[in-house]
Amino acid sequence: MPIVPDRDRWLALGLLAAALLLGYLALVHPWWTVPMRAADARIDALQSRHARAAAQLAQANDIERRLQAARALDARAPAFLPEATVELATAALAQRLETEVARASPGNRGCAIANRSPAEQVAGDARHPKAGMHVRLRCGNAELGALLQGLEGGHPVLFVDNLSVVAQGFFEYPGQAAAQAGGLDVEFDLYGYLRPAAGAEAIDAP
């Protein structure tokens, strides 16, 4: 048999390897490797989604118990304004303000409403509409403390923001003939949140 030189042998092996590589790139890789990798990626994604869903289902009973407890607490001490619209809620805020002022200062002897106006633009969102008003009062120190505690400590929950307090030497309470010594000129924004519409509490699944 003729002796094949080493150079020709290595050249033949190189050509064979190149042919096999080209065959893999042309046939095996696009028709087998790529689809298998895509299938593996889909399987991993489905397994991850299944694991998250299983974890959420495992917490379903605990979440239901917490939801029932939250509903019971809201029934005893509601946090949201019960009115259906911002306009009705604003009117209810005015009544609540008058009630708390009368409680802090019976007969308006130490505190009286000087002015109140609905907020023209109250920041909120679609899930939690917000109703508010701007309030100006003339109050004594003790009456103001009692009033703020009554507004923010009751139910439905109200919030006092942008509070401004200016001491005055003399001023008149509405409806009183004589000026009073001392006191405070008070301004603040009073607001609360309406209950979310049905379905607005839904949380997007991850």
SETOR-862439 format. One record per residue: residue in one letter; x, y, z of N, C-alpha, C, O in turn. Coordinates in steps of 0.05 Angstrom, whole numbers, plus 32768, in hexadecimal, padded with zeros to 4 digits. Example, Ala and Ser with C-alpha at 12.3 -4.5 7.8 and 13.67 -1.06 7.14 Angstrom:
a81087F8E809C80F67FA6809C81087FBE809C811D7FBE80A9 s81017FD3808E81117FEB808F81028001809D810C801780A1 
% end
This chain:
m80117FE880008000800080008011801980008026801A800E p8009802D7FF1801980457FF080188054800B800380548018 i802D805F8013802E806E802D8023808A8028802C80998017 v800F80918039800380AC8037801380BF8049801780BA8061 p801C80D4803D802C80E7804D801B80F38064800380F58062 d802980FA807A801B81068091800C811F80897FF681258093 r8018812F8078800B814880707FF1814380637FDD81518069 d7FEF812E80517FD6812880447FC2811D80577FAA81228056 r7FCC810D806B7FBA8102807F7FAD8118808F7F9481188093 w7FBC812B80987FB1814280A87F9F815480977F8C815E80A1 l7FA68156807E7F958166806C7F7A815980697F6681678069 a7F7A813E80667F61812F80637F508132807C7F388135807B l7F5E812F80937F4F813280AD7F44814E80B07F2D815180BA g7F52816280A77F48817E80A97F30818280977F1D818F809F l7F328177807F7F1B817A806D7F02816B80787EEC81758076 l7F07815380837EF18145808F7EE4815480A67ECC815680A9 a7EF5816180B87EEB817080CE7EDB818980C47EC7819080CF a7EE6819580AF7ED881AD80A47EBD81A580987EA981B3809B a7EBC818D808B7EA38184807F7E8F817E80957E7781848092 l7E99817180AB7E86816B80C17E7C818580CE7E64818780D5 l7E8E819980D17E8581B280DD7E7181C080CC7E5D81CB80D6 l7E7581C180B27E6281CD80A07E4881BF80A07E3281CB809F g7E4981A480A17E30819480A27E21819A80BC7E08819C80BB y7E2F819D80D27E2281A380EC7E1581BF80EB7DFE81C280F3 l7E2481D380E07E1981EE80DF7E0281F080CC7DF0820080D0 a7E0381E180B67DEE81E380A27DD581D280A97DBF81DA80A1 l7DD981BC80B77DC381A980BB7DBB81A680D87DA481A980E0 v7DCE819F80E87DC8819781047DC181B081157DAD81B08123 h7DD281C581137DCE81DC81257DB381EA81207DA481ED8134 p7DAC81F281087D92820081057D7A81EE81087D6581F88110 w7D7C81D581017D6581C381027D6381B3811B7D4E81A68120 w7D7781B3812C7D7681A381457D7E81B3815D7D6F81B58171 t7D9681BE815D7DA181CC81757D9081E4817C7D8981E88193 v7D8B81F681687D7C820E816E7D60820881797D588213818D p7D5081F6816B7D3681EF81767D3781E381927D2681E981A3 m7D4C81D281987D4E81C681B27D5481DB81C77D4981D981DD r7D6581EE81C17D6B820381D47D52821481DA7D4D821C81F1 a7D43821A81C57D2A822A81C87D16821A81D97D09822681EA a7D14820081D57D0281F081E57D0B81EF82027CFA81F08214 d7D2581ED82077D2F81EE82227D29820882307D2182098247 a7D2B821E82217D258239822C7D07823B82347D0082458248 r7CF6823082227CD9823082287CD3821F82407CC282268250 i7CE0820882427CDB81F682597CE4820482737CD682028287 d7CFB821282727D048220828A7CF0823682927CEA823A82AA a7CE68245827E7CD3825A82847CB9824F828F7CAE825A82A3 l7CAF823982847C97822D828E7C9B822282AB7C89822482BB q7CB2821682B07CB7820C82CB7CB9822382DF7CAF822082F6 s7CC4823982D77CC5825082E97CA9825B82EE7CA382628305 r7C99825D82D97C7D826782DE7C6E825382EF7C5E825C8300 h7C72823A82EB7C64822682FB7C6D822883187C5C8225832A a7C86822D831D7C90823083397C83824883467C7B8247835E r7C81825E83377C75827683437C57827283497C4D827A835D a7C4A826583367C2D8260833A7C29824D83527C1682518361 a7C3A823983547C378226836B7C3C823583857C2E82308399 a7C50824783867C558256839E7C3D826883A57C36826B83BD q7C31827583917C19828683967C02827583A07BF3827D83B2 l7BFD825E83947BE7824D839C7BEB824383B97BD8824183C8 a7C04823E83C07C0A823583DB7C03824B83F07BFE82458407 q7C04826583E77BFE827B83F97BE1828383F87BD982968406 a7BD1827683E87BB5827E83E47BA5827F83FE7B9782938403 n7BA7826B840F7B98826A84287BA08281843A7B8F828D8447 d7BBA8285843C7BC4829A844E7BBB82B584447BB382C78454 i7BBC82BA84297BB382D3841E7B9582D784237B8D82EE8428 e7B8682C284207B6982C484257B6382CC84417B5182DC8447 r7B7282C084547B6E82C784717B7582E484767B6782F28484 r7B8B82ED846A7B928309846D7B7E831C84617B788331846C l7B738314844A7B5F8325843D7B468327844E7B3B833D8450 q7B3D831184597B258311846A7B2A832284837B188331848C a7B428320848E7B49833184A67B49834E849E7B40835F84AE a7B54835584877B548371847E7B38837B847A7B3283928480 r7B27836B846E7B0B8373846A7AFD837784847AED838A8487 a7B02836684977AF5836984B17AFF838284BF7AEF839184CC l7B19838884BD7B2483A084C97B1883B984BC7B1183CD84C9 d7B1583B884A17B0A83CF84927AED83D3849A7AE383EA849A a7ADF83BD84A07AC383C084A77AC083CE84C37AAE83DD84C8 r7AD383C884D57AD283D484F07ADD83F084EF7AD2840284FC a7AF283F584E17AFF840F84E07B06841684C37B1D841284BB p7AF3841F84B37AF8842384967B0E843884927B0E844D849F a7B1F8432847F7B35844584787B2D845784617B36846E845F f7B1C844D844E7B15845C84367AFC846C843B7AEA8464844A l7AFA8482842C7AE18492842C7ACB8481841F7AD08476840A p7AB4847F842A7A9F846D841F7A90847884077A82846983FA e7A93849284017A84849E83EB7A8D849383D07AA3848A83CD a7A7A849483BD7A80848883A37A8F849B83907A9C8492837E t7A8D84B583957A9B84C883837AAC84DC83937AA884DE83AB v7ABE84E983857ACF84FD83927ABE8514839D7AC4851F83B2 e7AAA851C838E7A99853383967A8B852C83B07A8A853D83C2 l7A7F851483B27A71850D83CB7A85850A83E27A7F851283F9 a7A9C850083DC7AB184FD83F17ABA851883FB7ABF851B8413 t7ABC852B83E97AC5854683F17AB0855384047AB785608417 a7A96854F83FD7A818559840E7A82854B842A7A7E8558843E a7A888531842A7A8A852384437AA2852D84537AA1852E846C l7AB8853484467ACF853F84547AC7855984627AD0855E8479 a7AB7856A84557AAF858384617A9F857E847A7AA2858C848E q7A8D856A84797A7D856484917A8E855884A77A8A855F84BF r7AA28548849F7AB4853C84B47AC4855384C17AC8855284D9 l7ACD856684B17ADC857D84BC7ACB858C84D07AD4859284E6 e7AB2859284C97AA185A184DB7A9C859184F57A9B859D850A t7A99857784F27A948566850A7AAC8567851D7AA9856A8535 e7AC4856585117ADC856485227AE28580852E7AEB85818545 v7ADC8595851F7AE085B0852B7ACD85B485427AD585BE8557 a7AB385AB853F7AA085AE85547AA8859D856C7AA385A58583 r7AB4858685687ABD8575857E7AD58581858C7AD6858085A5 a7AE7858D857D7AFF859985897AF885B485977B0585BB85AB s7AE485C1858D7ADD85DC85987ABF85DF85977AB485EB8584 p7AB085D585AB7A9385D885AC7A8B85F585AA7A94860785B9 g7A7885FA85987A6F861685947A82862885867A7E86408586 n7A97861D857B7AAC862D856D7AB8864285807ABF86588577 r7ABA863B859A7AC5864E85AC7AE4865185A97AEF866685AE g7AF1863B85A17B0E863D859E7B19863585837B318635857F c7B07862E85717B10862685567AF9862985437AE286228549 a7AFE8634852B7AE9863885187AF5863684FC7B0C863D84F7 i7AE4862E84E97AEC862B84CD7AEA864784C07AD5865384C0 a7B01865184B67B01866A84A77AFA8666848A7AEC8677847E n7B048651847E7B00864C84627B06862F845B7B1786238468 r7AF8862484487AFE860A843E7AF6860984217AE286148419 s7B0685FB84107B0185FA83F47B0A85DF83E97B2085D683F1 p7AFA85D283D87B0385B983CC7B1D85BC83BC7B2185D083B0 a7B2E85A883BD7B4785A983AE7B4085A783917B3085968388 e7B4C85B983817B4785BA83647B5385A183567B4685958346 q7B6B859B835E7B79858483527B86857483697B98857E8376 v7B7C855D836E7B86854C83837B93853483767B8785258368 a7BAD8531837C7BBD851B83707BB28500837B7BAD84FE8393 g7BAF84ED836A7BA684D283717BAB84C0835B7BBA84C68348 d7B9F84A9835B7BA2849783457B87848983407B74848C8350 a7B85847A832A7B6C846E83237B63845983377B4B8455833B r7B76844C83447B6E843783577B64844383717B538437837E h7B70845A837A7B68846683937B628484838F7B7484948393 p7B4A848B83867B4284A783837B4584B6839E7B4184AB83B3 k7B4C84CF839B7B5284DF83B37B4184F883B37B3E8506839F a7B3584FE83CA7B24851683CE7B31852783E37B3B851D83F7 g7B31854283DF7B3E855383F27B33856F83F17B24857783DF m7B3B857F84057B34859B84067B4985AB84157B5985A08425 h7B4A85C584107B5C85D7841E7B4C85E484347B3685EE8430 v7B5785E5844C7B4985EF84647B59860584717B7186048473 r7B4B8619847B7B57862F848B7B46863184A47B2E863384A3 l7B54863284BB7B47863384D57B54864984E67B6A865284E1 r7B44865184FA7B4F866185107B4B8652852A7B34864D8532 c7B61864985367B5E8637854D7B72863F85637B86864C855F g7B6B8636857B7B7D863685917B90861E85907B8B860C8580 n7BA5861E85A07BB98609859F7BAC85EE85A67BB085DA8597 a7B9E85ED85BC7B9385D485C57B7E85CA85B27B7C85B285AC e7B6D85DC85A87B5885D485957B6485C9857B7B5A85B6856F l7B7A85D685717B8685CC85597B9185B0855C7B8D859F854B g7B9E85AB85737BA8859085787B92857B85787B958566856D a7B7C858285867B65856F85877B59856B856B7B5185558564 l7B578580855C7B4C857F85417B5D856C852F7B52855B8522 l7B778571852E7B888560851D7B87854385267B8885318515 q7B87853E85407B85852385497B6B851685417B6A84FF853A g7B55852585427B3B851A853A7B3A8515851C7B2E85018514 l7B468526850C7B45852284EF7B56850A84E67B4D84F984D7 e7B6E850884F17B8084F284E87B7D84D984F87B8884C484F0 g7B7084DA850E7B6D84C2851F7B5384B3851C7B4F849E8529 g7B4184BE850C7B2784B185097B25849F84F17B39849984E4 h7B0C849884EA7B06848784D37AEE849284C57ADB849B84D2 p7AEE849284AA7B03848A84987B1D849B849C7B1C84B184A8 v7B33849084937B4D849C84987B5084B684877B4C84B5846F l7B5784CC84947B5C84E584867B7984ED848B7B8684E4849E f7B8384FE84797B9F8507847A7BA08526847A7B918532846B v7BB28531848A7BB6854E848B7BD28553847F7BE685478488 d7BD38565846B7BEC856A845E7BEF8588845A7BDC8597845B n7C08859184557C0E85AD84507C0385BF84677BF785D38462 l7C0885B6847F7BFF85C584967C0F85DF849A7C2785DE849A s7C0085F5849D7C0D860F84A27C00861B84BB7BE7861E84BC v7C10862384CF7C05862E84E87C13864984ED7C2C864A84EE v7C03865E84F07C0E867984F57C018683850E7BE986848510 a7C12868B85217C088697853A7BFD86B385367C0986C28526 q7BE786B985437BDB86D485417BD886E0855D7BD286D28570 g7BDB86FA855E7BD6870885787BB9870A857E7BB087048594 f7BA98714856B7B8C8716856E7B7F870E85547B898714853F f7B68870185577B5886FB853F7B3B86F585497B3786F18560 e7B2986F585367B0D86F1853C7B0486D685327B0A86CF851B y7AF586C885437AE886AF853A7ACF86B7852B7AC186CA8533 p7AC786A985167AAE86AF85087A9786AD851C7A948699852B g7A8586C1851B7A6E86C0852C7A7286CC85487A5F86CE8557 q7A8A86D5854E7A8F86E185687A9586FF85647AA387078552 a7A8A870E85767A8D872B85747AA88736857C7AB38748856F a7AB4872A85917ACD8735859C7AE4872585927AE2870C858E a7AFA8732858E7B13872585857B1F8715859C7B1D871D85B3 q7B2C86FF85967B3886EE85A97B5686F285A97B6286F98595 a7B6286EF85C17B7F86F285C37B8C86D885BD7B8386C385C5 g7BA286D985AD7BB286C185A77BA386AF85937B8E86B78589 g7BAF8699858E7BA38686857B7BB4868285637BCA868C8560 l7BAA867285507BB9866985397BA8866C85207B9086678520 d7BB68674850B7BAA867484F07BB5865B84E27BCD865984DE v7BA3864984DC7BAC862E84D37BA1862884B77B8A862E84B1 e7BB2861E84A67BAA8614848B7BB585F884877BCC85F3848F f7BA685E7847A7BB085CD84727B9E85C1845D7B8885CA8457 d7BA985AC84517B99859C843D7B908583844B7B9F85758459 l7B76857D84487B6A856584547B618553843D7B53855C842B y7B68853A843E7B60852884297B5D850B84337B6885048448 g7B5084FB84237B4C84DF84287B4984D0840D7B4784DD83F8 y7B4984B6840F7B4784A583F77B2D849783F57B22848D8409 l7B22849583DD7B0A848683D87B11846883D57B28846183CE r7AFE845783DB7B02843B83D87B07843483BB7AFA843E83A9 p7B1B842283B67B20841B839A7B07840E838D7AF88400839A a7B05841283737AEF840583647AF283E783647B0983DD8367 a7ADD83D9835F7ADE83BC835E7AF283B2834A7AF183BA8333 g7B0483A183527B18839683407B3183A6833F7B45839D8334 a7B3283BF834A7B4A83CF83497B5F83C6835B7B7783CE8358 e7B5983B4836F7B6D83AB83827B7D839483767B90838B8383 a7B75838B835F7B83837483547BA1837983507BA8838F8346 i7BB1836683577BCE836983557BD78359833D7BD08341833A d7BE78366832C7BF0835883147C028341831B7C138343832D a7BFE832A830E7C0E831383137C2A831883087C2D832482F3 p7C3F830E83177C5A8312830D7C5F830282F47C75830382E9 
% end
